């Protein structure tokens, strides 16, 4: 009898609160699903060669010389930023829903919010390095400082970027060693794959060399070399013979430079050197290979 009376008094209220709580949870699930689906749509496009909608408002510095790697770079960047946005959306939506449920159950949420703030501060102090890595990685991706396929100097390591994450960046150096660099430890970035690069060829010559003759040979041969395959597809400006770059007790060094596509400077340097050294020797101006 008492149970019947209690249910008659409190039953409608409980049913009403249960209905409101169910509605809050259902709305939260639907809103989260819609927002996550929107993020998925914004991150698509990189895998079919198009720039994802999520990246359109952001600056992009991907060099066209990367070819097919541009799509991989965009896809990884979009998916990483999208995963962060999904996590933020989930925490915000379910956090608000949780507070609404507590309010419906007549809980005082003010102490809970205060405790959450104190707990957040404590966690922040305890995981400063993790937060630093995360924030550094996020800003790096938003600014597109580097990406998959770029040749970079991060300080702790130098090489080609293979993967970019929110906590670490993976690069492979010239010896094949894979380096995992924490984003929070990167103080400066030297990117050799943005805009253009400069191929620099230094040629040490013996004292007594006719420098005017050597300069003329370098200018002629380098101009002919960049006009032919395979250099013609990598060079974007005519070569310059800068003349004497360095004088040492053993030799006089002449320098030739040429503007090339990003990441192609080393191949161009090797090819140019392979043509310039024999040309000098044929003209009776041998380079000092031991300098």
C-alpha positions as CSV (number, residue, x, y, z in Angstrom):
1,X,0.0,0.0,0.0
2,X,2.9,2.3,0.9
3,X,4.6,1.5,-2.4
4,X,1.5,2.2,-4.3
5,X,1.1,5.5,-2.6
6,X,4.8,6.4,-3.1
7,X,4.5,5.5,-6.8
8,X,1.3,7.5,-7.2
9,X,3.1,10.5,-5.7
10,X,6.5,10.2,-7.3
11,X,5.9,8.0,-10.3
12,X,4.8,10.7,-12.8
13,X,7.8,12.9,-11.8
14,X,10.3,9.9,-12.2
15,X,8.8,9.0,-15.6
16,X,9.0,12.7,-16.7
17,X,12.7,12.9,-15.6
18,X,13.5,9.6,-17.2
19,X,11.9,10.8,-20.4
20,X,13.9,14.1,-20.3
21,X,17.1,12.2,-19.5
22,X,16.5,9.8,-22.4
23,X,15.7,12.8,-24.7
24,X,18.9,14.6,-23.6
25,X,21.0,11.5,-24.3
26,X,19.3,10.9,-27.6
27,X,19.8,14.5,-28.7
28,X,23.5,14.3,-27.7
29,X,24.1,11.1,-29.7
30,X,22.4,12.6,-32.8
31,X,24.3,15.9,-32.5
32,X,27.6,14.1,-32.1
33,X,26.8,11.9,-35.0
34,X,25.9,14.8,-37.3
35,X,29.0,16.8,-36.3
36,X,31.3,13.8,-36.8
37,X,29.8,13.1,-40.2
38,X,30.3,16.8,-41.1
39,X,34.0,16.5,-40.1
40,X,34.3,13.3,-42.1
41,X,33.0,15.1,-45.2
42,X,35.3,18.0,-44.7
43,X,38.4,15.7,-44.4
44,X,37.6,13.8,-47.7
45,X,39.1,14.8,-51.0
46,X,42.8,14.3,-50.4
47,X,42.5,10.6,-51.5
48,X,41.2,11.6,-54.9
49,X,43.7,14.3,-55.6
50,X,41.6,17.2,-54.4
51,X,42.2,19.5,-51.4
52,X,39.9,18.6,-48.5
53,X,37.3,21.2,-47.5
54,X,38.8,21.2,-44.0
55,X,42.1,22.5,-45.4
56,X,40.8,25.1,-47.7
57,X,40.8,28.0,-45.1
58,X,44.3,26.9,-44.0
59,X,47.6,27.9,-45.7
60,X,49.3,25.1,-47.6
61,X,53.0,25.0,-48.5
62,X,53.2,21.6,-50.1
63,X,55.7,21.7,-53.0
64,X,54.4,20.5,-56.3
65,X,57.6,18.6,-56.8
66,X,56.3,16.0,-54.3
67,X,54.0,14.7,-57.0
68,X,51.8,11.9,-55.6
69,X,53.0,12.5,-52.1
70,X,51.0,15.8,-52.0
71,X,47.8,13.7,-51.7
72,X,49.2,11.6,-48.9
73,X,50.4,14.7,-47.2
74,X,47.0,16.4,-47.4
75,X,45.2,13.2,-46.4
76,X,47.3,12.7,-43.3
77,X,47.1,16.4,-42.3
78,X,43.3,16.5,-42.8
79,X,42.7,13.2,-40.9
80,X,44.9,14.3,-38.0
81,X,43.1,17.6,-37.6
82,X,39.8,15.9,-38.1
83,X,40.5,13.3,-35.3
84,X,41.2,16.2,-33.0
85,X,38.0,18.0,-33.9
86,X,36.1,14.7,-33.4
87,X,37.5,14.3,-29.9
88,X,36.7,17.9,-29.0
89,X,33.2,17.5,-30.3
90,X,32.6,14.3,-28.3
91,X,33.9,15.8,-25.1
92,X,31.8,19.0,-25.5
93,X,28.6,17.3,-26.5
94,X,28.7,14.5,-23.9
95,X,30.0,16.9,-21.3
96,X,27.1,19.3,-21.8
97,X,24.7,16.3,-21.8
98,X,26.1,15.0,-18.6
99,X,25.6,18.3,-16.8
100,X,22.1,18.5,-18.1
101,X,21.3,15.0,-16.8
102,X,22.7,15.9,-13.3
103,X,20.6,19.1,-13.4
104,X,17.5,17.0,-14.1
105,X,18.4,14.8,-11.1
106,X,18.5,17.9,-9.0
107,X,22.3,17.6,-8.3
108,X,24.2,20.8,-7.6
109,X,26.7,20.9,-10.5
110,X,28.7,24.0,-9.2
111,X,31.0,21.9,-6.8
112,X,31.5,19.4,-9.6
113,X,32.6,22.1,-12.0
114,X,35.0,23.5,-9.4
115,X,36.4,20.0,-8.8
116,X,36.8,19.4,-12.5
117,X,38.7,22.7,-12.8
118,X,41.1,21.8,-10.0
119,X,41.5,18.3,-11.5
120,X,42.3,19.8,-14.9
121,X,44.9,22.0,-13.4
122,X,46.5,19.1,-11.6
123,X,46.5,17.0,-14.8
124,X,47.9,19.9,-16.7
125,X,50.9,20.3,-14.3
126,X,51.5,16.5,-14.4
127,X,51.5,16.3,-18.2
128,X,53.1,19.5,-19.3
129,X,55.3,17.8,-21.8
130,X,52.4,15.9,-23.4
131,X,50.3,19.1,-23.6
132,X,53.4,20.9,-25.0
133,X,53.8,18.2,-27.7
134,X,50.1,18.3,-28.5
135,X,49.9,22.1,-28.9
136,X,53.1,22.3,-30.9
137,X,51.9,19.5,-33.3
138,X,48.5,21.2,-33.7
139,X,50.0,24.6,-34.6
140,X,52.5,23.0,-36.9
141,X,49.7,21.2,-38.8
142,X,47.5,24.3,-38.9
143,X,50.4,26.4,-40.3
144,X,51.7,23.5,-42.6
145,X,55.3,24.1,-41.5
146,X,56.2,20.7,-43.0
147,X,54.6,17.5,-44.1
148,X,55.1,14.1,-45.6
149,X,57.9,14.1,-48.2
150,X,59.5,17.3,-47.1
151,X,63.3,17.4,-46.4
152,X,63.7,19.1,-43.1
153,X,66.2,20.0,-40.4
154,X,64.5,19.8,-37.0
155,X,67.7,20.2,-34.9
156,X,67.8,16.8,-33.3
157,X,67.6,15.1,-36.7
158,X,67.7,15.9,-40.4
159,X,66.0,13.9,-43.2
160,X,62.8,13.2,-45.1
161,X,59.5,13.4,-43.2
162,X,57.6,10.1,-43.3
163,X,54.8,10.7,-40.8
164,X,53.5,13.7,-38.9
165,X,51.4,13.2,-35.7
166,X,50.2,15.5,-32.9
167,X,52.9,14.2,-30.5
168,X,55.8,13.1,-32.7
169,X,57.2,13.6,-36.2
170,X,58.9,10.7,-37.9
171,X,61.8,11.4,-40.3
172,X,64.3,9.2,-42.1
173,X,67.9,10.5,-42.5
174,X,70.3,9.9,-45.3
175,X,71.7,6.8,-43.7
176,X,68.2,5.2,-43.5
177,X,67.8,5.7,-39.7
178,X,64.3,6.5,-38.6
179,X,64.0,9.3,-36.0
180,X,61.0,10.0,-33.8
181,X,61.1,13.6,-32.7
182,X,58.8,15.0,-30.1
183,X,57.0,18.1,-31.4
184,X,57.4,20.0,-28.2
185,X,61.2,19.6,-28.5
186,X,61.4,21.2,-31.9
187,X,62.7,24.8,-31.5
188,X,63.2,25.6,-35.2
189,X,62.5,24.0,-38.5
190,X,64.6,24.3,-41.6
191,X,62.5,23.1,-44.6
192,X,64.3,22.5,-47.9
193,X,61.1,21.6,-49.8
194,X,59.2,24.9,-49.9
195,X,59.1,27.3,-52.8
196,X,62.4,26.6,-54.4
197,X,65.9,25.4,-53.6
198,X,69.4,26.4,-54.7
199,X,71.9,23.9,-56.0
200,X,75.4,25.0,-55.0
201,X,78.5,23.6,-56.7
202,X,81.9,24.5,-55.3
203,X,84.9,23.7,-57.4
204,X,88.4,24.0,-55.8
205,X,91.1,25.0,-58.3
206,X,94.9,25.2,-58.1
207,X,96.7,28.4,-57.6
208,X,97.9,29.9,-60.8
209,X,94.6,29.0,-62.6
210,X,93.3,31.4,-65.2
211,X,90.2,32.4,-63.3
212,X,88.7,34.3,-66.2
213,X,89.0,31.3,-68.4
214,X,87.6,29.0,-65.7
215,X,84.6,31.3,-65.1
216,X,83.8,31.3,-68.9
217,X,84.0,27.5,-69.0
218,X,81.7,27.1,-66.0
219,X,79.2,29.6,-67.4
220,X,79.1,27.9,-70.8
221,X,79.0,24.3,-69.7
222,X,76.4,24.9,-66.9
223,X,74.1,26.8,-69.3
224,X,74.3,23.9,-71.7
225,X,73.8,21.3,-69.0
226,X,70.6,22.8,-67.6
227,X,69.1,23.1,-71.1
228,X,69.3,19.4,-71.5
229,X,67.6,16.4,-69.8
230,X,67.6,15.5,-67.0
231,X,68.4,18.9,-65.5
232,X,66.0,20.9,-67.6
233,X,62.9,19.5,-65.8
234,X,64.4,20.4,-62.4
235,X,66.0,23.8,-63.1
236,X,63.7,26.9,-62.8
237,X,66.2,29.7,-63.5
238,X,69.5,30.1,-65.4
239,X,72.7,29.2,-63.5
240,X,75.0,31.9,-62.1
241,X,78.8,31.7,-61.8
242,X,79.5,33.7,-58.6
243,X,83.2,33.6,-59.1
244,X,85.7,33.1,-56.2
245,X,84.0,31.9,-53.1
246,X,86.9,30.9,-50.9
247,X,90.7,31.1,-50.9
248,X,92.7,28.7,-48.8
249,X,96.4,27.8,-48.6
250,X,95.7,24.8,-50.8
251,X,93.2,26.1,-53.4
252,X,90.9,28.8,-54.9
253,X,87.2,27.8,-54.9
254,X,84.8,28.9,-57.6
255,X,81.0,28.7,-57.0
256,X,78.2,28.0,-59.4
257,X,74.5,28.2,-58.2
258,X,71.2,27.5,-59.9
259,X,67.6,27.8,-58.7
260,X,65.8,24.4,-58.8
261,X,62.6,22.7,-57.8
262,X,62.3,22.0,-54.0
263,X,64.1,18.8,-53.0
264,X,66.0,18.5,-56.3
265,X,69.1,20.5,-55.3
266,X,71.3,17.5,-54.4
267,X,70.6,15.6,-57.7
268,X,71.3,18.8,-59.7
269,X,74.5,19.4,-57.8
270,X,75.8,15.9,-58.5
271,X,74.9,16.1,-62.2
272,X,76.4,19.6,-62.6
273,X,79.6,18.6,-60.9
274,X,79.8,15.5,-63.1
275,X,79.8,17.8,-66.2
276,X,81.8,20.8,-64.9
277,X,84.8,18.9,-63.6
278,X,85.6,17.0,-66.9
279,X,85.0,20.3,-68.9
280,X,87.6,22.0,-66.8
281,X,90.0,19.2,-67.2
282,X,89.5,19.1,-70.9
283,X,90.3,22.8,-71.1
284,X,93.5,22.3,-69.1
285,X,92.1,23.7,-65.8
286,X,92.0,20.6,-63.5
287,X,90.0,20.8,-60.3
288,X,91.6,19.8,-57.0
289,X,89.6,16.7,-56.1
290,X,91.6,16.3,-52.9
291,X,90.6,19.8,-51.5
